[in-house]
Amino acid sequence: MDSDQGKLFIGEISWDTTEDKLKEHFGNYDDVLSTSVMREKNTGKPRGFGFVVFADPNILDRVMEDKHVIDGRTCNRQKGITECDYYVMHWMSTIILGSFRNNWETYFNEVRPLEVERFKALRIQWAQYYLKVRNQT
């Protein structure tokens, strides 16, 4: 099986979420081959995202349709994202949206900060755009 088949990126998870909790939650859909919560190398603290790999890659569409709340947090999910893709999306959205945040008045002719929820929505839109462009190359 291709390493990205059956792989699901899970973002914005609680720092309390463990591999076992991911397996328990997503195990309701199908057999889970593996789960991982990404951690800081030096401290071992969770970084707020992880991956779930299903035995059957065809289950991903069904999993993507549902809203997932784990440990009280609504999780973002994307198919076939590698850890490298995550970093590219994160840093590019931070750079691009950070410039908007710092120059909001210049771009939009109004003085108001970018609300946290809107900022998150823009990051998700940027990530989806990145994946679309990546898949076209």
N, CA, C and O atoms as CSV, one atom per row, in Angstrom:
chain,resi,resn,atom,element,x,y,z
A,1,MET,N,N,0.840,-1.175,0.000
A,1,MET,CA,C,0.000,0.000,0.000
A,1,MET,C,C,0.889,1.244,0.000
A,1,MET,O,O,1.890,1.291,0.715
A,2,ASP,N,N,0.524,2.257,-0.806
A,2,ASP,CA,C,1.208,3.543,-0.829
A,2,ASP,C,C,1.161,4.129,0.578
A,2,ASP,O,O,0.158,3.983,1.276
A,3,SER,N,N,2.249,4.800,1.004
A,3,SER,CA,C,2.319,5.278,2.385
A,3,SER,C,C,1.253,6.318,2.716
A,3,SER,O,O,0.910,6.484,3.887
A,4,ASP,N,N,0.716,7.027,1.709
A,4,ASP,CA,C,-0.312,8.032,1.973
A,4,ASP,C,C,-1.726,7.472,1.848
A,4,ASP,O,O,-2.682,8.134,2.251
A,5,GLN,N,N,-1.879,6.274,1.303
A,5,GLN,CA,C,-3.212,5.702,1.195
A,5,GLN,C,C,-3.706,5.341,2.584
A,5,GLN,O,O,-2.988,4.741,3.383
A,6,GLY,N,N,-4.934,5.715,2.850
A,6,GLY,CA,C,-5.522,5.419,4.148
A,6,GLY,C,C,-5.058,6.328,5.261
A,6,GLY,O,O,-5.433,6.133,6.417
A,7,LYS,N,N,-4.237,7.335,4.927
A,7,LYS,CA,C,-3.677,8.221,5.940
A,7,LYS,C,C,-4.522,9.479,6.067
A,7,LYS,O,O,-4.891,10.104,5.073
A,8,LEU,N,N,-4.817,9.834,7.302
A,8,LEU,CA,C,-5.639,10.995,7.588
A,8,LEU,C,C,-4.888,11.908,8.545
A,8,LEU,O,O,-4.448,11.478,9.611
A,9,PHE,N,N,-4.747,13.167,8.158
A,9,PHE,CA,C,-4.155,14.187,9.016
A,9,PHE,C,C,-5.233,14.678,9.971
A,9,PHE,O,O,-6.352,14.961,9.544
A,10,ILE,N,N,-4.914,14.781,11.251
A,10,ILE,CA,C,-5.845,15.275,12.257
A,10,ILE,C,C,-5.209,16.493,12.907
A,10,ILE,O,O,-4.219,16.373,13.628
A,11,GLY,N,N,-5.776,17.665,12.651
A,11,GLY,CA,C,-5.224,18.906,13.188
A,11,GLY,C,C,-6.081,19.497,14.286
A,11,GLY,O,O,-7.245,19.135,14.462
A,12,GLU,N,N,-5.480,20.412,15.015
A,12,GLU,CA,C,-6.136,21.143,16.100
A,12,GLU,C,C,-6.687,20.219,17.185
A,12,GLU,O,O,-7.761,20.455,17.737
A,13,ILE,N,N,-5.926,19.163,17.476
A,13,ILE,CA,C,-6.330,18.272,18.558
A,13,ILE,C,C,-5.839,18.842,19.887
A,13,ILE,O,O,-4.903,19.640,19.931
A,14,SER,N,N,-6.482,18.421,20.951
A,14,SER,CA,C,-6.106,18.847,22.297
A,14,SER,C,C,-4.712,18.308,22.632
A,14,SER,O,O,-4.302,17.256,22.142
A,15,TRP,N,N,-4.011,19.038,23.461
A,15,TRP,CA,C,-2.712,18.548,23.904
A,15,TRP,C,C,-2.857,17.333,24.795
A,15,TRP,O,O,-1.879,16.633,25.058
A,16,ASP,N,N,-4.074,17.076,25.266
A,16,ASP,CA,C,-4.333,15.897,26.099
A,16,ASP,C,C,-4.641,14.655,25.264
A,16,ASP,O,O,-4.702,13.550,25.802
A,17,THR,N,N,-4.835,14.825,23.965
A,17,THR,CA,C,-5.196,13.700,23.105
A,17,THR,C,C,-3.987,12.785,22.904
A,17,THR,O,O,-2.883,13.239,22.602
A,18,THR,N,N,-4.225,11.497,23.078
A,18,THR,CA,C,-3.161,10.498,22.922
A,18,THR,C,C,-3.429,9.634,21.689
A,18,THR,O,O,-4.493,9.707,21.074
A,19,GLU,N,N,-2.445,8.825,21.352
A,19,GLU,CA,C,-2.605,7.885,20.252
A,19,GLU,C,C,-3.774,6.931,20.523
A,19,GLU,O,O,-4.534,6.592,19.616
A,20,ASP,N,N,-3.904,6.509,21.772
A,20,ASP,CA,C,-4.990,5.597,22.131
A,20,ASP,C,C,-6.359,6.239,21.935
A,20,ASP,O,O,-7.293,5.584,21.472
A,21,LYS,N,N,-6.481,7.517,22.285
A,21,LYS,CA,C,-7.757,8.206,22.098
A,21,LYS,C,C,-8.094,8.345,20.613
A,21,LYS,O,O,-9.251,8.197,20.222
A,22,LEU,N,N,-7.083,8.629,19.786
A,22,LEU,CA,C,-7.312,8.696,18.338
A,22,LEU,C,C,-7.775,7.339,17.817
A,22,LEU,O,O,-8.719,7.249,17.032
A,23,LYS,N,N,-7.094,6.288,18.266
A,23,LYS,CA,C,-7.447,4.937,17.802
A,23,LYS,C,C,-8.865,4.568,18.249
A,23,LYS,O,O,-9.627,3.978,17.484
A,24,GLU,N,N,-9.207,4.912,19.469
A,24,GLU,CA,C,-10.549,4.612,19.984
A,24,GLU,C,C,-11.614,5.368,19.175
A,24,GLU,O,O,-12.632,4.787,18.798
A,25,HIS,N,N,-11.384,6.641,18.913
A,25,HIS,CA,C,-12.362,7.454,18.177
A,25,HIS,C,C,-12.522,6.966,16.733
A,25,HIS,O,O,-13.638,6.709,16.283
A,26,PHE,N,N,-11.418,6.841,16.020
A,26,PHE,CA,C,-11.491,6.496,14.602
A,26,PHE,C,C,-11.678,5.003,14.367
A,26,PHE,O,O,-12.025,4.587,13.261
A,27,GLY,N,N,-11.453,4.198,15.395
A,27,GLY,CA,C,-11.700,2.767,15.294
A,27,GLY,C,C,-13.174,2.442,15.107
A,27,GLY,O,O,-13.520,1.328,14.712
A,28,ASN,N,N,-14.043,3.407,15.386
A,28,ASN,CA,C,-15.481,3.212,15.160
A,28,ASN,C,C,-15.814,3.142,13.673
A,28,ASN,O,O,-16.890,2.668,13.309
A,29,TYR,N,N,-14.924,3.600,12.820
A,29,TYR,CA,C,-15.153,3.607,11.376
A,29,TYR,C,C,-14.631,2.341,10.702
A,29,TYR,O,O,-15.309,1.754,9.858
A,30,ASP,N,N,-13.433,1.930,11.076
A,30,ASP,CA,C,-12.788,0.782,10.423
A,30,ASP,C,C,-11.542,0.423,11.227
A,30,ASP,O,O,-11.218,1.070,12.222
A,31,ASP,N,N,-10.857,-0.612,10.777
A,31,ASP,CA,C,-9.607,-0.999,11.428
A,31,ASP,C,C,-8.570,0.105,11.249
A,31,ASP,O,O,-8.343,0.594,10.143
A,32,VAL,N,N,-7.949,0.485,12.360
A,32,VAL,CA,C,-6.910,1.504,12.345
A,32,VAL,C,C,-5.562,0.793,12.437
A,32,VAL,O,O,-5.296,0.062,13.390
A,33,LEU,N,N,-4.711,1.020,11.428
A,33,LEU,CA,C,-3.384,0.404,11.437
A,33,LEU,C,C,-2.453,1.088,12.425
A,33,LEU,O,O,-1.714,0.432,13.159
A,34,SER,N,N,-2.499,2.425,12.432
A,34,SER,CA,C,-1.620,3.155,13.344
A,34,SER,C,C,-2.163,4.552,13.608
A,34,SER,O,O,-2.933,5.101,12.821
A,35,THR,N,N,-1.744,5.105,14.728
A,35,THR,CA,C,-2.047,6.498,15.064
A,35,THR,C,C,-0.767,7.116,15.590
A,35,THR,O,O,0.084,6.428,16.155
A,36,SER,N,N,-0.640,8.408,15.402
A,36,SER,CA,C,0.515,9.108,15.968
A,36,SER,C,C,0.109,10.532,16.311
A,36,SER,O,O,-0.618,11.189,15.566
A,37,VAL,N,N,0.590,10.986,17.440
A,37,VAL,CA,C,0.444,12.374,17.854
A,37,VAL,C,C,1.841,12.967,17.777
A,37,VAL,O,O,2.765,12.478,18.427
A,38,MET,N,N,1.994,14.007,16.993
A,38,MET,CA,C,3.313,14.594,16.807
A,38,MET,C,C,3.708,15.381,18.051
A,38,MET,O,O,2.896,16.094,18.641
A,39,ARG,N,N,4.981,15.233,18.437
A,39,ARG,CA,C,5.488,15.846,19.673
A,39,ARG,C,C,6.777,16.617,19.409
A,39,ARG,O,O,7.514,16.330,18.466
A,40,GLU,N,N,7.026,17.598,20.264
A,40,GLU,CA,C,8.280,18.343,20.212
A,40,GLU,C,C,9.424,17.384,20.524
A,40,GLU,O,O,9.333,16.580,21.451
A,41,LYS,N,N,10.492,17.471,19.751
A,41,LYS,CA,C,11.614,16.541,19.962
A,41,LYS,C,C,12.293,16.752,21.305
A,41,LYS,O,O,12.648,15.787,21.982
A,42,ASN,N,N,12.474,18.008,21.694
A,42,ASN,CA,C,13.225,18.292,22.925
A,42,ASN,C,C,12.407,18.081,24.192
A,42,ASN,O,O,12.933,17.595,25.194
A,43,THR,N,N,11.134,18.438,24.160
A,43,THR,CA,C,10.321,18.406,25.380
A,43,THR,C,C,9.344,17.239,25.432
A,43,THR,O,O,8.903,16.861,26.518
A,44,GLY,N,N,8.997,16.661,24.290
A,44,GLY,CA,C,8.012,15.593,24.252
A,44,GLY,C,C,6.579,16.083,24.362
A,44,GLY,O,O,5.649,15.279,24.428
A,45,LYS,N,N,6.391,17.414,24.383
A,45,LYS,CA,C,5.034,17.974,24.475
A,45,LYS,C,C,4.321,17.811,23.140
A,45,LYS,O,O,4.934,17.948,22.082
A,46,PRO,N,N,3.018,17.516,23.190
A,46,PRO,CA,C,2.241,17.385,21.946
A,46,PRO,C,C,2.212,18.695,21.176
A,46,PRO,O,O,2.278,19.776,21.760
A,47,ARG,N,N,2.110,18.583,19.843
A,47,ARG,CA,C,2.151,19.756,18.983
A,47,ARG,C,C,0.787,20.121,18.415
A,47,ARG,O,O,0.673,21.085,17.658
A,48,GLY,N,N,-0.255,19.360,18.772
A,48,GLY,CA,C,-1.604,19.714,18.356
A,48,GLY,C,C,-2.057,19.108,17.040
A,48,GLY,O,O,-3.075,19.522,16.486
A,49,PHE,N,N,-1.317,18.134,16.532
A,49,PHE,CA,C,-1.761,17.429,15.335
A,49,PHE,C,C,-1.202,16.020,15.331
A,49,PHE,O,O,-0.260,15.698,16.055
A,50,GLY,N,N,-1.812,15.186,14.492
A,50,GLY,CA,C,-1.369,13.801,14.405
A,50,GLY,C,C,-1.877,13.152,13.139
A,50,GLY,O,O,-2.404,13.823,12.251
A,51,PHE,N,N,-1.716,11.842,13.061
A,51,PHE,CA,C,-2.106,11.089,11.872
A,51,PHE,C,C,-2.784,9.789,12.287
A,51,PHE,O,O,-2.465,9.194,13.317
A,52,VAL,N,N,-3.726,9.371,11.455
A,52,VAL,CA,C,-4.395,8.080,11.619
A,52,VAL,C,C,-4.280,7.360,10.280
A,52,VAL,O,O,-4.527,7.958,9.232
A,53,VAL,N,N,-3.907,6.086,10.305
A,53,VAL,CA,C,-3.814,5.293,9.086
A,53,VAL,C,C,-4.826,4.151,9.188
A,53,VAL,O,O,-4.785,3.337,10.110
A,54,PHE,N,N,-5.736,4.116,8.210
A,54,PHE,CA,C,-6.769,3.077,8.168
A,54,PHE,C,C,-6.314,1.923,7.286
A,54,PHE,O,O,-5.565,2.112,6.328
A,55,ALA,N,N,-6.779,0.725,7.623
A,55,ALA,CA,C,-6.474,-0.459,6.815
A,55,ALA,C,C,-7.099,-0.333,5.432
A,55,ALA,O,O,-6.496,-0.746,4.441
A,56,ASP,N,N,-8.300,0.233,5.354
A,56,ASP,CA,C,-9.009,0.399,4.082
A,56,ASP,C,C,-9.032,1.874,3.697
A,56,ASP,O,O,-9.744,2.654,4.329
A,57,PRO,N,N,-8.269,2.283,2.671
A,57,PRO,CA,C,-8.235,3.692,2.270
A,57,PRO,C,C,-9.586,4.214,1.783
A,57,PRO,O,O,-9.813,5.424,1.777
A,58,ASN,N,N,-10.474,3.325,1.377
A,58,ASN,CA,C,-11.781,3.758,0.884
A,58,ASN,C,C,-12.667,4.336,1.984
A,58,ASN,O,O,-13.672,4.983,1.689
A,59,ILE,N,N,-12.313,4.116,3.227
A,59,ILE,CA,C,-13.118,4.609,4.348
A,59,ILE,C,C,-12.926,6.115,4.558
A,59,ILE,O,O,-13.741,6.748,5.229
A,60,LEU,N,N,-11.865,6.694,3.995
A,60,LEU,CA,C,-11.538,8.095,4.253
A,60,LEU,C,C,-12.667,9.055,3.885
A,60,LEU,O,O,-12.919,10.017,4.611
A,61,ASP,N,N,-13.346,8.806,2.771
A,61,ASP,CA,C,-14.428,9.711,2.371
A,61,ASP,C,C,-15.530,9.751,3.424
A,61,ASP,O,O,-16.074,10.814,3.724
A,62,ARG,N,N,-15.850,8.606,3.973
A,62,ARG,CA,C,-16.875,8.559,5.016
A,62,ARG,C,C,-16.401,9.273,6.279
A,62,ARG,O,O,-17.174,9.988,6.916
A,63,VAL,N,N,-15.155,9.083,6.635
A,63,VAL,CA,C,-14.599,9.737,7.821
A,63,VAL,C,C,-14.575,11.255,7.629
A,63,VAL,O,O,-14.844,12.010,8.563
A,64,MET,N,N,-14.252,11.691,6.418
A,64,MET,CA,C,-14.171,13.129,6.127
A,64,MET,C,C,-15.537,13.812,6.211
A,64,MET,O,O,-15.608,15.005,6.506
A,65,GLU,N,N,-16.610,13.084,5.959
A,65,GLU,CA,C,-17.952,13.672,5.980
A,65,GLU,C,C,-18.385,14.083,7.382
A,65,GLU,O,O,-19.147,15.036,7.544
A,66,ASP,N,N,-17.907,13.377,8.384
A,66,ASP,CA,C,-18.348,13.614,9.755
A,66,ASP,C,C,-17.502,14.675,10.453
A,66,ASP,O,O,-16.328,14.875,10.139
A,67,LYS,N,N,-18.140,15.346,11.409
A,67,LYS,CA,C,-17.446,16.284,12.288
A,67,LYS,C,C,-16.854,15.461,13.420
A,67,LYS,O,O,-17.518,14.566,13.943
A,68,HIS,N,N,-15.632,15.746,13.804
A,68,HIS,CA,C,-14.965,14.966,14.839
A,68,HIS,C,C,-14.602,15.851,16.025
A,68,HIS,O,O,-13.865,16.828,15.887
A,69,VAL,N,N,-15.129,15.494,17.184
A,69,VAL,CA,C,-14.805,16.188,18.424
A,69,VAL,C,C,-14.120,15.179,19.329
A,69,VAL,O,O,-14.716,14.179,19.731
A,70,ILE,N,N,-12.864,15.452,19.643
A,70,ILE,CA,C,-12.070,14.556,20.489
A,70,ILE,C,C,-11.532,15.395,21.649
A,70,ILE,O,O,-10.939,16.452,21.433
A,71,ASP,N,N,-11.735,14.931,22.850
A,71,ASP,CA,C,-11.318,15.655,24.058
A,71,ASP,C,C,-11.845,17.083,24.070
A,71,ASP,O,O,-11.154,18.011,24.490
A,72,GLY,N,N,-13.087,17.246,23.599
A,72,GLY,CA,C,-13.734,18.551,23.643
A,72,GLY,C,C,-13.339,19.525,22.549
A,72,GLY,O,O,-13.779,20.674,22.564
A,73,ARG,N,N,-12.521,19.094,21.600
A,73,ARG,CA,C,-12.090,19.983,20.517
A,73,ARG,C,C,-12.526,19.440,19.173
A,73,ARG,O,O,-12.422,18.243,18.904
A,74,THR,N,N,-13.018,20.343,18.327
A,74,THR,CA,C,-13.367,19.970,16.958
A,74,THR,C,C,-12.077,19.899,16.160
A,74,THR,O,O,-11.303,20.856,16.122
A,75,CYS,N,N,-11.855,18.769,15.529
A,75,CYS,CA,C,-10.595,18.521,14.825
A,75,CYS,C,C,-10.718,18.819,13.343
A,75,CYS,O,O,-11.747,18.560,12.720
A,76,ASN,N,N,-9.655,19.365,12.800
A,76,ASN,CA,C,-9.516,19.560,11.369
A,76,ASN,C,C,-8.971,18.254,10.800
A,76,ASN,O,O,-8.154,17.598,11.445
A,77,ARG,N,N,-9.408,17.868,9.607
A,77,ARG,CA,C,-8.891,16.630,9.019
A,77,ARG,C,C,-8.703,16.802,7.514
A,77,ARG,O,O,-9.482,17.481,6.845
A,78,GLN,N,N,-7.653,16.172,7.003
A,78,GLN,CA,C,-7.320,16.206,5.582
A,78,GLN,C,C,-6.766,14.849,5.184
A,78,GLN,O,O,-6.061,14.203,5.959
A,79,LYS,N,N,-7.088,14.423,3.974
A,79,LYS,CA,C,-6.577,13.138,3.473
A,79,LYS,C,C,-5.168,13.310,2.907
A,79,LYS,O,O,-4.856,14.322,2.280
A,80,GLY,N,N,-4.338,12.321,3.135
A,80,GLY,CA,C,-3.062,12.200,2.456
A,80,GLY,C,C,-2.034,13.282,2.717
A,80,GLY,O,O,-1.174,13.519,1.869
A,81,ILE,N,N,-2.093,13.939,3.849
A,81,ILE,CA,C,-1.108,14.977,4.164
A,81,ILE,C,C,0.043,14.336,4.924
A,81,ILE,O,O,-0.171,13.608,5.893
A,82,THR,N,N,1.244,14.605,4.486
A,82,THR,CA,C,2.418,14.126,5.210
A,82,THR,C,C,2.831,15.193,6.211
A,82,THR,O,O,2.320,16.313,6.182
A,83,GLU,N,N,3.747,14.848,7.088
A,83,GLU,CA,C,4.219,15.831,8.062
A,83,GLU,C,C,4.889,17.000,7.339
A,83,GLU,O,O,4.749,18.147,7.762
A,84,CYS,N,N,5.604,16.725,6.270
A,84,CYS,CA,C,6.251,17.782,5.495
A,84,CYS,C,C,5.205,18.735,4.905
A,84,CYS,O,O,5.377,19.953,4.954
A,85,ASP,N,N,4.120,18.177,4.346
A,85,ASP,CA,C,3.039,19.016,3.813
A,85,ASP,C,C,2.484,19.925,4.897
A,85,ASP,O,O,2.206,21.099,4.652
A,86,TYR,N,N,2.323,19.376,6.095
A,86,TYR,CA,C,1.779,20.167,7.196
A,86,TYR,C,C,2.666,21.383,7.449
A,86,TYR,O,O,2.164,22.498,7.591
A,87,TYR,N,N,3.983,21.176,7.506
A,87,TYR,CA,C,4.881,22.295,7.791
A,87,TYR,C,C,4.844,23.342,6.674
A,87,TYR,O,O,4.857,24.543,6.944
A,88,VAL,N,N,4.798,22.886,5.433
A,88,VAL,CA,C,4.718,23.842,4.320
A,88,VAL,C,C,3.438,24.661,4.438
A,88,VAL,O,O,3.474,25.887,4.337
A,89,MET,N,N,2.311,23.991,4.651
A,89,MET,CA,C,1.032,24.704,4.771
A,89,MET,C,C,1.059,25.663,5.953
A,89,MET,O,O,0.625,26.809,5.835
A,90,HIS,N,N,1.561,25.209,7.077
A,90,HIS,CA,C,1.570,26.039,8.276
A,90,HIS,C,C,2.420,27.294,8.075
A,90,HIS,O,O,1.967,28.404,8.353
A,91,TRP,N,N,3.640,27.118,7.596
A,91,TRP,CA,C,4.521,28.273,7.462
A,91,TRP,C,C,4.079,29.214,6.349
A,91,TRP,O,O,4.172,30.432,6.498
A,92,MET,N,N,3.601,28.669,5.242
A,92,MET,CA,C,3.125,29.552,4.167
A,92,MET,C,C,1.897,30.339,4.611
A,92,MET,O,O,1.794,31.533,4.329
A,93,SER,N,N,0.975,29.691,5.294
A,93,SER,CA,C,-0.213,30.420,5.750
A,93,SER,C,C,0.162,31.437,6.809
A,93,SER,O,O,-0.422,32.520,6.857
A,94,THR,N,N,1.126,31.113,7.660
A,94,THR,CA,C,1.564,32.062,8.680
A,94,THR,C,C,2.196,33.284,8.041
A,94,THR,O,O,1.932,34.414,8.451
A,95,ILE,N,N,3.027,33.056,7.039
A,95,ILE,CA,C,3.686,34.179,6.356
A,95,ILE,C,C,2.661,35.043,5.633
A,95,ILE,O,O,2.635,36.262,5.807
A,96,ILE,N,N,1.821,34.411,4.826
A,96,ILE,CA,C,0.856,35.163,4.024
A,96,ILE,C,C,-0.189,35.838,4.908
A,96,ILE,O,O,-0.419,37.041,4.790
A,97,LEU,N,N,-0.814,35.080,5.780
A,97,LEU,CA,C,-1.858,35.662,6.619
A,97,LEU,C,C,-1.274,36.587,7.667
A,97,LEU,O,O,-1.933,37.539,8.087
A,98,GLY,N,N,-0.063,36.327,8.092
A,98,GLY,CA,C,0.593,37.240,9.033
A,98,GLY,C,C,0.785,38.618,8.424
A,98,GLY,O,O,0.644,39.628,9.114
A,99,SER,N,N,1.110,38.666,7.127
A,99,SER,CA,C,1.265,39.972,6.487
A,99,SER,C,C,-0.076,40.683,6.404
A,99,SER,O,O,-0.138,41.905,6.538
A,100,PHE,N,N,-1.159,39.924,6.182
A,100,PHE,CA,C,-2.489,40.542,6.198
A,100,PHE,C,C,-2.811,41.071,7.589
A,100,PHE,O,O,-3.326,42.178,7.742
A,101,ARG,N,N,-2.506,40.277,8.585
A,101,ARG,CA,C,-2.821,40.685,9.953
A,101,ARG,C,C,-2.074,41.976,10.302
A,101,ARG,O,O,-2.640,42.876,10.922
A,102,ASN,N,N,-0.815,42.061,9.904
A,102,ASN,CA,C,-0.012,43.234,10.228
A,102,ASN,C,C,-0.386,44.452,9.400
A,102,ASN,O,O,-0.138,45.581,9.823
A,103,ASN,N,N,-0.975,44.247,8.234
A,103,ASN,CA,C,-1.324,45.355,7.344
A,103,ASN,C,C,-2.804,45.348,7.000
A,103,ASN,O,O,-3.180,45.659,5.870
A,104,TRP,N,N,-3.638,45.001,7.956
A,104,TRP,CA,C,-5.072,44.870,7.722
A,104,TRP,C,C,-5.656,46.138,7.122
A,104,TRP,O,O,-6.418,46.084,6.157
A,105,GLU,N,N,-5.295,47.287,7.701
A,105,GLU,CA,C,-5.850,48.562,7.248
A,105,GLU,C,C,-5.461,48.832,5.797
A,105,GLU,O,O,-6.279,49.331,5.025
A,106,THR,N,N,-4.232,48.513,5.418
A,106,THR,CA,C,-3.767,48.723,4.051
A,106,THR,C,C,-4.562,47.901,3.060
A,106,THR,O,O,-4.942,48.403,2.002
A,107,TYR,N,N,-4.823,46.629,3.391
A,107,TYR,CA,C,-5.501,45.730,2.465
A,107,TYR,C,C,-7.016,45.907,2.437
A,107,TYR,O,O,-7.640,45.755,1.387
A,108,PHE,N,N,-7.608,46.227,3.581
A,108,PHE,CA,C,-9.060,46.209,3.660
A,108,PHE,C,C,-9.691,47.542,4.044
A,108,PHE,O,O,-10.908,47.616,4.216
A,109,ASN,N,N,-8.889,48.595,4.183
A,109,ASN,CA,C,-9.367,49.944,4.486
A,109,ASN,C,C,-10.266,50.004,5.720
A,109,ASN,O,O,-11.224,50.775,5.761
A,110,GLU,N,N,-9.962,49.216,6.685
A,110,GLU,CA,C,-10.683,49.306,7.951
A,110,GLU,C,C,-9.747,48.864,9.063
A,110,GLU,O,O,-8.858,48.033,8.878
A,111,VAL,N,N,-9.981,49.446,10.207
A,111,VAL,CA,C,-9.134,49.114,11.342
A,111,VAL,C,C,-9.885,48.150,12.236
A,111,VAL,O,O,-10.760,48.560,13.000
A,112,ARG,N,N,-9.553,46.883,12.149
A,112,ARG,CA,C,-10.066,45.880,13.070
A,112,ARG,C,C,-9.157,44.666,12.980
A,112,ARG,O,O,-8.700,44.311,11.894
A,113,PRO,N,N,-8.897,44.044,14.085
A,113,PRO,CA,C,-8.017,42.872,14.062
A,113,PRO,C,C,-8.708,41.679,13.410
A,113,PRO,O,O,-9.934,41.617,13.329
A,114,LEU,N,N,-7.911,40.758,12.960
A,114,LEU,CA,C,-8.414,39.517,12.377
A,114,LEU,C,C,-8.796,38.586,13.530
A,114,LEU,O,O,-7.946,38.183,14.323
A,115,GLU,N,N,-10.087,38.251,13.609
A,115,GLU,CA,C,-10.549,37.389,14.691
A,115,GLU,C,C,-9.906,36.012,14.567
A,115,GLU,O,O,-9.581,35.560,13.468
A,116,VAL,N,N,-9.730,35.364,15.691
A,116,VAL,CA,C,-9.064,34.065,15.727
A,116,VAL,C,C,-9.783,33.049,14.843
A,116,VAL,O,O,-9.131,32.324,14.091
A,117,GLU,N,N,-11.107,32.982,14.917
A,117,GLU,CA,C,-11.847,31.995,14.120
A,117,GLU,C,C,-11.695,32.275,12.627
A,117,GLU,O,O,-11.556,31.342,11.836
A,118,ARG,N,N,-11.719,33.538,12.238
A,118,ARG,CA,C,-11.542,33.882,10.815
A,118,ARG,C,C,-10.125,33.530,10.368
A,118,ARG,O,O,-9.922,33.050,9.253
A,119,PHE,N,N,-9.151,33.770,11.239
A,119,PHE,CA,C,-7.766,33.441,10.926
A,119,PHE,C,C,-7.620,31.934,10.704
A,119,PHE,O,O,-6.941,31.503,9.772
A,120,LYS,N,N,-8.257,31.139,11.561
A,120,LYS,CA,C,-8.211,29.676,11.405
A,120,LYS,C,C,-8.866,29.257,10.092
A,120,LYS,O,O,-8.358,28.386,9.387
A,121,ALA,N,N,-9.995,29.884,9.771
A,121,ALA,CA,C,-10.699,29.546,8.525
A,121,ALA,C,C,-9.829,29.877,7.311
A,121,ALA,O,O,-9.787,29.110,6.348
A,122,LEU,N,N,-9.145,31.001,7.356
A,122,LEU,CA,C,-8.256,31.368,6.251
A,122,LEU,C,C,-7.087,30.393,6.133
A,122,LEU,O,O,-6.673,30.058,5.023
A,123,ARG,N,N,-6.554,29.935,7.261
A,123,ARG,CA,C,-5.470,28.947,7.225
A,123,ARG,C,C,-5.942,27.652,6.577
A,123,ARG,O,O,-5.216,27.050,5.786
A,124,ILE,N,N,-7.151,27.226,6.911
A,124,ILE,CA,C,-7.695,26.001,6.325
A,124,ILE,C,C,-7.899,26.183,4.822
A,124,ILE,O,O,-7.597,25.279,4.042
A,125,GLN,N,N,-8.417,27.360,4.405
A,125,GLN,CA,C,-8.598,27.624,2.977
A,125,GLN,C,C,-7.251,27.600,2.260
A,125,GLN,O,O,-7.143,27.062,1.158
A,126,TRP,N,N,-6.228,28.177,2.878
A,126,TRP,CA,C,-4.902,28.175,2.270
A,126,TRP,C,C,-4.378,26.741,2.157
A,126,TRP,O,O,-3.796,26.370,1.137
A,127,ALA,N,N,-4.582,25.947,3.189
A,127,ALA,CA,C,-4.122,24.558,3.164
A,127,ALA,C,C,-4.808,23.786,2.046
A,127,ALA,O,O,-4.167,23.004,1.344
A,128,GLN,N,N,-6.114,24.003,1.878
A,128,GLN,CA,C,-6.842,23.313,0.816
A,128,GLN,C,C,-6.341,23.760,-0.557
A,128,GLN,O,O,-6.229,22.945,-1.473
A,129,TYR,N,N,-6.042,25.042,-0.703
A,129,TYR,CA,C,-5.495,25.545,-1.963
A,129,TYR,C,C,-4.131,24.913,-2.236
A,129,TYR,O,O,-3.847,24.495,-3.359
A,130,TYR,N,N,-3.293,24.845,-1.205
A,130,TYR,CA,C,-1.977,24.238,-1.360
A,130,TYR,C,C,-2.094,22.792,-1.833
A,130,TYR,O,O,-1.382,22.373,-2.746
A,131,LEU,N,N,-2.997,22.031,-1.208
A,131,LEU,CA,C,-3.163,20.629,-1.598
A,131,LEU,C,C,-3.667,20.510,-3.027
A,131,LEU,O,O,-3.247,19.613,-3.759
A,132,LYS,N,N,-4.552,21.392,-3.428
A,132,LYS,CA,C,-5.077,21.364,-4.800
A,132,LYS,C,C,-3.956,21.613,-5.803
A,132,LYS,O,O,-3.840,20.909,-6.806
A,133,VAL,N,N,-3.132,22.622,-5.523
A,133,VAL,CA,C,-2.017,22.929,-6.421
A,133,VAL,C,C,-0.990,21.807,-6.411
A,133,VAL,O,O,-0.469,21.431,-7.461
A,134,ARG,N,N,-0.696,21.268,-5.222
A,134,ARG,CA,C,0.277,20.172,-5.117
A,134,ARG,C,C,-0.170,18.972,-5.919
A,134,ARG,O,O,0.648,18.322,-6.570
A,135,ASN,N,N,-1.465,18.664,-5.883
A,135,ASN,CA,C,-1.973,17.502,-6.591
A,135,ASN,C,C,-2.043,17.693,-8.095
A,135,ASN,O,O,-2.155,16.718,-8.839
A,136,GLN,N,N,-1.978,18.946,-8.557
A,136,GLN,CA,C,-2.009,19.216,-10.002
A,136,GLN,C,C,-0.631,19.102,-10.633
A,136,GLN,O,O,-0.511,19.026,-11.856
A,137,THR,N,N,0.421,19.089,-9.798
A,137,THR,CA,C,1.777,19.012,-10.347
A,137,THR,C,C,2.260,17.581,-10.414
A,137,THR,O,O,3.382,17.329,-10.851
